């Protein structure tokens, strides 16, 4: 189980041929957990908060800072994958199209991918692109955990209202209930809740795989 105490950068890539195998120090493939969401949702900030390293993933006030698929080794237990954001980034159209193609290729072809963590701004309802990603994950049988970011920007009452609204919208659009967590980089307790959820999901997947092959 990963405690998110040690993290280091492995590689960046946009082309499938550049996707390296993510192995631990013993040469065993690491399960990959991909972080995905809109360009302004706070992916890099959440990753840095999780690993307690403010400079591991590049952050910027300008959406679209992450322009490659970035792979990080976490405790030699799993690989955290930071995908380029979609939707909002003010970048040239050809680059946006390249990002979309690279993300689609990674999601479709990466056997090590075991869990998708979709970040949603707690102040907004899910976008069409968010829903499309969830439906894609369901079609390819990839588990998804929803994490609502920037919860510190709302009052406790507003957070509860928004969480219920988003949960209802996701069920309505996606057709099934999804694990849904709230998160704020200003609340360190939420870090451990997300870490526990990641470990639990990976442990469950490992157990299911073992049961099938035993």
Backbone torsions as a table, in degrees:
resi	resn	phi	psi	omega
1	UNK	NA	135.8	-178.6
2	UNK	-82.8	133.7	176.6
3	UNK	-101.2	-4.5	179.8
4	UNK	58.4	45.3	177.9
5	UNK	-102.0	-28.9	179.7
6	UNK	-127.3	129.9	-179.2
7	UNK	-144.3	139.6	174.0
8	UNK	-146.2	152.2	-179.0
9	UNK	-71.5	135.6	177.7
10	UNK	-100.5	-59.6	-177.4
11	UNK	-166.3	165.9	172.2
12	UNK	-122.3	148.7	-179.3
13	UNK	-159.1	156.7	169.0
14	UNK	-127.6	-26.5	179.6
15	UNK	-94.2	142.0	-179.8
16	UNK	-56.5	-37.1	-178.6
17	UNK	-65.3	-18.4	-180.0
18	UNK	-95.1	-5.5	177.1
19	UNK	-69.1	110.6	-178.5
20	UNK	-84.8	159.4	172.5
21	UNK	-70.1	133.3	179.7
22	UNK	-99.4	104.8	-175.4
23	UNK	-116.3	152.0	173.9
24	UNK	-83.3	-175.5	-174.5
25	UNK	-66.8	-13.1	178.5
26	UNK	-100.9	6.6	179.1
27	UNK	80.9	14.8	-179.7
28	UNK	-95.2	133.3	-179.6
29	UNK	-58.4	137.9	177.6
30	UNK	-92.2	141.0	171.0
31	UNK	-68.4	142.8	-177.8
32	UNK	-107.3	136.0	176.4
33	UNK	-118.1	115.5	-174.9
34	UNK	-98.6	132.8	175.7
35	UNK	-100.1	124.5	-175.6
36	UNK	-138.5	153.4	178.8
37	UNK	166.1	179.2	179.8
38	UNK	-64.9	160.1	-173.2
39	UNK	-61.5	-27.6	-176.1
40	UNK	-108.6	23.9	-172.5
41	UNK	-90.5	-14.1	177.1
42	UNK	98.4	34.8	-178.0
43	UNK	-63.6	-51.0	-176.5
44	UNK	-63.5	-39.9	178.9
45	UNK	-63.5	-40.3	178.8
46	UNK	-65.8	-43.8	178.8
47	UNK	-59.9	-46.8	179.7
48	UNK	-62.4	-37.1	178.0
49	UNK	-66.7	-41.1	-180.0
50	UNK	-61.0	-42.2	-174.7
51	UNK	-95.5	1.1	179.9
52	UNK	56.4	44.9	179.2
53	UNK	-142.2	105.8	-172.2
54	UNK	-69.7	-10.0	-175.7
55	UNK	-120.3	6.9	-178.4
56	UNK	-64.3	-55.1	177.2
57	UNK	-102.4	136.0	-176.3
58	UNK	-70.9	131.0	177.8
59	UNK	-116.2	157.8	-179.0
60	UNK	-160.1	149.3	173.7
61	UNK	-70.6	-16.6	179.5
62	UNK	-96.1	116.6	178.6
63	UNK	-56.5	148.6	178.0
64	UNK	95.6	15.7	-178.8
65	UNK	-64.1	-40.5	179.2
66	UNK	-77.9	111.7	-175.2
67	UNK	-116.6	5.5	175.0
68	UNK	-137.2	168.8	171.9
69	UNK	-86.0	117.8	-173.5
70	UNK	-110.1	132.7	-175.9
71	UNK	-111.8	131.8	-179.1
72	UNK	-128.5	133.1	174.9
73	UNK	-83.4	126.0	179.4
74	UNK	-113.2	108.3	176.2
75	UNK	57.8	17.7	-175.7
76	UNK	60.4	23.1	-177.6
77	UNK	-114.3	-32.0	-179.7
78	UNK	-154.1	166.0	176.3
79	UNK	-114.0	122.7	175.6
80	UNK	-93.0	129.2	-174.7
81	UNK	-116.8	119.2	180.0
82	UNK	-96.5	110.5	-178.7
83	UNK	-92.0	147.5	175.8
84	UNK	-56.7	143.1	178.8
85	UNK	-72.4	159.0	179.3
86	UNK	-122.4	161.7	169.5
87	UNK	98.5	-65.2	-164.3
88	UNK	-99.3	-26.7	-168.7
89	UNK	-54.5	131.6	178.0
90	UNK	-89.2	78.4	179.3
91	UNK	-128.0	162.6	179.9
92	UNK	-56.1	143.7	-178.3
93	UNK	-55.5	-42.9	179.1
94	UNK	-58.2	-36.8	179.1
95	UNK	-69.1	-41.3	176.6
96	UNK	-57.8	-45.0	-179.9
97	UNK	-64.3	-35.6	178.0
98	UNK	-66.6	-42.2	176.6
99	UNK	-58.4	-49.3	-177.0
100	UNK	-59.5	-43.1	-179.8
101	UNK	-64.5	-43.0	-178.6
102	UNK	-65.9	-43.2	178.7
103	UNK	-62.7	-46.1	179.8
104	UNK	-60.2	-43.1	179.5
105	UNK	-63.1	-45.5	178.9
106	UNK	-59.9	-49.5	-176.0
107	UNK	-64.3	-36.1	-177.0
108	UNK	-78.4	-34.3	-166.5
109	UNK	-110.0	-4.7	-172.1
110	UNK	-90.7	101.6	-178.5
111	UNK	-66.4	-24.4	-179.3
112	UNK	-74.5	-14.2	-178.9
113	UNK	-67.8	117.3	-176.4
114	UNK	-114.8	-19.9	-176.7
115	UNK	-154.8	136.2	172.5
116	UNK	-106.3	130.0	172.9
117	UNK	-110.7	109.5	-178.1
118	UNK	-96.0	119.0	178.7
119	UNK	-91.0	132.8	176.6
120	UNK	-127.3	136.0	174.4
121	UNK	-66.7	123.0	-175.5
122	UNK	-63.6	-16.2	-178.0
123	UNK	-88.2	-6.1	-174.6
124	UNK	-121.4	154.1	171.8
125	UNK	-82.2	154.4	-178.6
126	UNK	-57.4	139.0	179.1
127	UNK	-83.7	170.8	176.8
128	UNK	-59.9	-38.1	179.6
129	UNK	-67.2	-37.2	176.4
130	UNK	-60.6	-46.9	-178.5
131	UNK	-65.3	-40.3	178.8
132	UNK	-60.8	-38.7	179.4
133	UNK	-66.2	-40.9	178.4
134	UNK	-62.9	-44.2	179.8
135	UNK	-65.1	-37.5	176.2
136	UNK	-61.1	-46.7	-178.6
137	UNK	-60.7	-39.0	178.9
138	UNK	-66.0	-41.2	-179.1
139	UNK	-62.6	-34.2	-179.0
140	UNK	-99.5	11.1	175.4
141	UNK	58.2	44.1	176.6
142	UNK	-105.5	122.7	179.2
143	UNK	-62.2	142.3	179.4
144	UNK	-127.5	133.4	169.6
145	UNK	-115.3	130.1	178.7
146	UNK	-92.2	131.7	176.1
147	UNK	-123.2	120.8	178.4
148	UNK	-88.7	118.1	-176.6
149	UNK	-96.4	169.3	174.0
150	UNK	62.0	32.8	-178.6
151	UNK	-68.3	-19.3	179.1
152	UNK	-68.6	-14.1	-179.3
153	UNK	-83.7	-2.0	179.5
154	UNK	-122.4	155.6	173.7
155	UNK	-73.7	166.7	179.9
156	UNK	-58.4	-39.8	179.2
157	UNK	-66.9	-43.4	179.4
158	UNK	-64.6	-39.3	178.9
159	UNK	-61.0	-44.5	179.9
160	UNK	-63.0	-43.8	-180.0
161	UNK	-63.0	-45.9	-178.6
162	UNK	-67.0	-39.5	179.6
163	UNK	-61.8	-44.0	178.9
164	UNK	-65.4	-40.1	179.9
165	UNK	-64.6	-45.6	-179.1
166	UNK	-65.7	-41.6	178.3
167	UNK	-59.7	-40.9	179.5
168	UNK	-66.4	-43.9	179.8
169	UNK	-63.3	-42.8	-179.8
170	UNK	-63.0	-41.8	179.2
171	UNK	-65.8	-39.3	-179.0
172	UNK	-66.3	-46.4	-175.3
173	UNK	-80.1	-44.2	-174.1
174	UNK	-86.1	-24.0	176.5
175	UNK	87.4	5.0	176.6
176	UNK	-157.7	158.0	-178.6
177	UNK	-78.0	144.5	-180.0
178	UNK	-124.7	147.1	172.9
179	UNK	-57.7	133.2	-174.6
180	UNK	-135.6	120.9	179.9
181	UNK	-119.9	155.2	172.5
182	UNK	-104.1	153.8	-176.1
183	UNK	-150.8	142.9	171.8
184	UNK	-145.4	133.1	179.0
185	UNK	-71.7	-5.2	176.4
186	UNK	-93.8	-0.7	-179.7
187	UNK	-122.5	105.4	-174.0
188	UNK	-71.3	-23.5	178.8
189	UNK	-64.6	-33.3	-179.5
190	UNK	-65.2	-27.8	177.1
191	UNK	-58.1	-48.5	-177.8
192	UNK	-67.5	-34.2	177.7
193	UNK	-61.4	-44.0	179.7
194	UNK	-68.9	-40.5	177.4
195	UNK	-59.3	-44.8	178.9
196	UNK	-61.5	-40.6	-179.5
197	UNK	-65.0	-40.6	178.4
198	UNK	-63.5	-49.2	-179.7
199	UNK	-62.0	-40.6	-179.7
200	UNK	-64.0	-42.3	179.7
201	UNK	-64.0	-45.2	-179.7
202	UNK	-67.2	-37.4	177.6
203	UNK	-64.6	-41.3	178.9
204	UNK	-63.5	-42.9	179.4
205	UNK	-64.5	-39.4	179.1
206	UNK	-64.6	-41.0	179.8
207	UNK	-65.6	-41.2	179.1
208	UNK	-63.0	-42.2	179.3
209	UNK	-63.2	-39.2	-179.4
210	UNK	-66.9	-41.4	-178.4
211	UNK	-63.1	-37.2	-176.4
212	UNK	-68.3	-38.6	-173.3
213	UNK	-92.0	-10.4	-177.3
214	UNK	-80.8	NA	NA
